[in-house]
Each structure stands twice: as structure tokens, then as C-alpha cells.
């Protein structure tokens, strides 16, 4: 990914992620740090997230998306946790 003035404000899924979906949970493993982030959700939620994140999202759009997919959680807190664990860049 090369950032420029058209995409510098967007968040993307880290290219250093390994994704796993089992037992009703989605696990994001950050391969550079070894940190993982787990959230309840099935393959349908993971596919929705992957499809929507293909072109990146600006912060407000990402918060809205997280709320739509993982409605039981505070989107702001979820985003902070995912950023700290290296899910998004």
C-alpha cells in the first residue's frame, strides 16, 4: 500500500494479520507482534468486514461499520482495541 493524499485518512486491515473464525469467534492474529484480538462473530461477520475494508475506511465510516457488524459493542472502544492490537493501520 502506498499512501498519498487520496487515502492517507483511511484505515486498512493490516497486511500482517492471520484471520481465523471458529467456535463462534473471530481471531485476528498480528504476525509481527504475536498479539491477538478475539471478538464473538461468525464467518458471515468476518466476510462482511473483509468486503467492506477492501478500499479502506475513514474513521467515522469505520466506526459506523463496526457498529453495524458488531452492534453489541461500543464502536469507539472496539476501534481503540483493534488499533492497539494492530488489526487496522
C-alpha positions as CSV (number, residue, x, y, z in Angstrom):
1,X,0.0,0.0,0.0
2,X,1.3,3.4,-1.0
3,X,-0.3,6.2,0.9
4,X,-1.0,9.6,-0.8
5,X,-3.4,12.5,-0.4
6,X,-6.3,10.4,-1.6
7,X,-6.0,7.6,1.0
8,X,-3.9,8.9,3.9
9,X,-7.0,9.3,6.1
10,X,-8.2,5.8,5.6
11,X,-7.8,2.8,7.8
12,X,-7.0,-0.6,6.3
13,X,-6.7,-4.1,7.7
14,X,-3.1,-4.8,8.5
15,X,-1.3,-6.9,5.9
16,X,0.3,-8.7,8.8
17,X,-2.9,-10.4,10.0
18,X,-3.8,-14.0,10.1
19,X,-7.5,-14.5,10.4
20,X,-9.3,-17.4,12.0
21,X,-13.0,-18.0,12.5
22,X,-14.2,-20.8,14.7
23,X,-16.3,-21.6,17.7
24,X,-18.4,-18.5,17.1
25,X,-15.4,-16.2,17.4
26,X,-13.2,-14.2,15.0
27,X,-9.5,-14.1,15.9
28,X,-7.1,-11.5,14.4
29,X,-3.5,-12.6,14.9
30,X,-0.9,-9.8,14.3
31,X,2.1,-11.8,13.0
32,X,4.6,-9.0,13.6
33,X,3.9,-8.7,17.3
34,X,2.2,-12.0,18.1
35,X,-0.7,-10.1,19.7
36,X,-4.2,-11.4,19.0
37,X,-7.7,-9.8,19.2
38,X,-10.7,-12.0,19.6
39,X,-14.3,-11.0,19.2
40,X,-17.5,-13.0,19.0
41,X,-18.7,-13.4,15.5
42,X,-19.0,-16.0,12.7
43,X,-17.7,-16.2,9.2
44,X,-20.6,-14.0,7.9
45,X,-19.4,-11.1,10.1
46,X,-15.8,-11.7,9.0
47,X,-16.7,-11.8,5.3
48,X,-18.6,-8.5,5.7
49,X,-15.7,-6.9,7.4
50,X,-13.2,-8.1,4.7
51,X,-15.5,-6.9,1.9
52,X,-16.1,-3.5,3.4
53,X,-12.5,-2.9,4.2
54,X,-11.1,-3.6,0.8
55,X,-10.8,0.1,-0.1
56,X,-10.2,1.3,3.4
57,X,-12.5,3.4,5.6
58,X,-12.2,6.9,7.1
59,X,-12.6,6.9,10.9
60,X,-16.3,7.8,11.0
61,X,-17.2,5.3,8.3
62,X,-15.2,2.6,10.1
63,X,-16.9,3.4,13.4
64,X,-20.3,3.1,11.7
65,X,-19.2,-0.2,10.0
66,X,-18.0,-1.7,13.3
67,X,-21.3,-0.7,14.9
68,X,-23.2,-2.4,12.1
69,X,-21.2,-5.6,12.2
70,X,-20.6,-5.9,16.0
71,X,-23.6,-4.0,17.4
72,X,-23.2,-5.3,20.9
73,X,-20.0,-3.3,21.5
74,X,-19.1,0.3,21.8
75,X,-17.7,1.1,18.3
76,X,-15.2,3.6,19.7
77,X,-13.8,1.2,22.3
78,X,-13.7,-1.6,19.7
79,X,-11.7,0.5,17.3
80,X,-9.3,1.6,20.0
81,X,-8.7,-2.1,21.0
82,X,-8.3,-3.2,17.4
83,X,-5.8,-0.3,16.7
84,X,-3.8,-1.2,19.8
85,X,-3.6,-4.9,18.7
86,X,-2.6,-3.9,15.1
87,X,-5.7,-5.1,13.4
88,X,-6.0,-1.8,11.5
89,X,-3.3,0.6,10.2
